[in-house]
Amino acid sequence: MTTWVIKIGTSLLRGDERYTTFDIINDYCSYISRAQKNGDKIILVSSGAVGLGCHKMNFKLRPKEIISLQASAAIGQLHLMALYEKAMSRVGYKVAQILLTRSELGSRNSYKSASQTLKRLIEWDVIPIVNENDITSDEELKYGDNDTLSALVATAISADQLILLTDIDHLYSSDPKTNKKAKPIKDINNSIELNKLELANVETSWGTGGIKTKLTAAKIATESGIKVQLADGRDPKTLGELLKGKKIGTVFHPHPSPVGNRKSWLSHAIKPVGEIHLDDGASEAIKNKGASLLLVGVKKVNGNFISNQPVKVINTEGEEIAKGICSMSSDAIKIGIKSKSKATGSPLVIHRDVLVLTSE
């Protein structure tokens, strides 16, 4: 049995006069149902709500105003789910709608709740359809965050593979639309190759993802031990081949020593509300000695936050080296910096268990 998370981009669902959005979704669902009947478990992360809403409203161009985009999403989300429900019911499966925001996933309890709900649904042989809640969050509308969302979903359920279906056949060494010498990349073997890969973030007037967010999603998933495949989904048959185990497009190979679920959440799901700046000794201790962060190593703090909120950890060069859940408020840290003494034990600022390194 393989647990898959499949992300389908907006550009793949648009349809035309000959081939409607429902025809496309129906084809995708036929391949998904075959994999389900063979014992696999599948979660879909589907974009397309804004595009369908714009189509319903007969807009010629995608709106630029956030409120108009959110209103379009409200119209399109209902239609999108109706299409998936109709297509999956034809092949004997039920679907469930899951709407999430990055802020919700930034809460450890909400993250665990979403994970448990998704796992229960696939235990029941239901196909969860996940989307960013565009009505309350404008991040996806601006940054194509469904790519990131698909990776966070994959890590939350400990998926085996993440498939990113898009409208290009591979990653390339540079933008193939502007550079005829651009070469397709078939394998990304490790985080060093991924970090060095610099590609143009090509965006259309309808799609918001681009290559940059695909690379971010691949980084999140592979760090958690999940294999990622990026492939051209314009022909739904490609999904059927991928679900059979065929290598298509660009493969991002998983890290051999993946971080745990909590560390992945700390690294990618949370949104820091402040910064803690360290001296060189403290930076060295948390980077290379597996130490917790003590007040004695803190030079200054930026931002206002209470205890148990997420923060960035910054070295003397101004670089982020870690994220963590701070056990002290910003005010308490400021007071402690002024009064700290080597004669007494130094208070704990971030425990190692809730601290994750974010730089190589």
Steps between C-alpha positions, in 0.01 A plus 500: 500500500624849411365822650502778243436872517419642156503873433311613189569853382254760377630499143416128465132544586415794280349308210387640166208478258586139408611365836323632810634521853273210593643286219849565637403430861312188393812364327720572803249331730487187283873446554472582869223243542714230337780565747254497790360166387855364499535592868667841478383802699471841334452859611442773241613858543313684228530857384247646262235667718587853391520404133163324509345793685631739235359273230159492672504880512610523135807705590739547211800553730586379848424781751793664677320625811523253790133537597391422144729196494356378829145550373587312181642217710179484704303448179747262343567277803141376508512421128841333529384265775181419311707392200727280712205349686324417173813351341596288802146375559502364143786271597360409840686727742398774742686828537552738791582871488786624719567876505818609678702815551869534575414675828299196610786267416726729702321382813635166619156388621332595171778329305449178700123525462527539123740206486267275700195599295676432170624162624152402614348594164746289302442214745134526399603488131379856449693735267582825685505807273720762666520866409627818659210688659517796262205672668694569820858489374657703221839322506408234241338761279827694487767235528368169367512347845308188401839359399627554855170379638531172310843440654374581850210260449742232381716541811198515730381155389851354442424440132728285287493722193394849394407563136504859375305514176563814299526620139871432444662162437814547717692746703763663281847641556352841412173635365432305176264773379784750478808276468507246218808335658314416820541131586240279670589376847385145567629452854567719803698270725552703816435828679823654371385458139157633591637805681729587210230470240409845373209514260289783370164530674281508190142599575197538278204733556295203626744280689674623816743223582800514271817302547612662825212360705548155344860500622388609846246216509764251389736619773237460771398152387844354429632619837223288651601191302233534231576442133378778272425486128430808290333414171292638216137432585341647189433145385321328793650168384827618654346474845399141427859414405640671809263309726628178343852594610636633172774763517382809313619860512736609777549281807605654832652222705424493875757581763656180640469632858167683502394741771210396717143627472546759776825632353338530157213695652740731681707558189224561247150543645550758772524875435748665739380810686840625619877460487761398753859603421785289637868538568751276323524254788127435513481469121774240504335310786160461335639435151773250578448372854126431509454743787191682621507879488570669834454864586874547553554470124234755396620845392168665411140432407279652229122501501241463772385151592380295793638166617444190284495693174723427198810710433795517263849446636760735348882483514748789519504524119128572493420158352213278611643174632199350678136531600348399828227539759619753757433421865539864605320817392690775319466725806641231729796447268574873489492520879716190526762639258542808717524306827657166402785384718751223451475422870160337459362245256382645170125471424385285208382699198436223243521130582678281247186291448317802357798643309577418137799611293401676179843564344738246353 
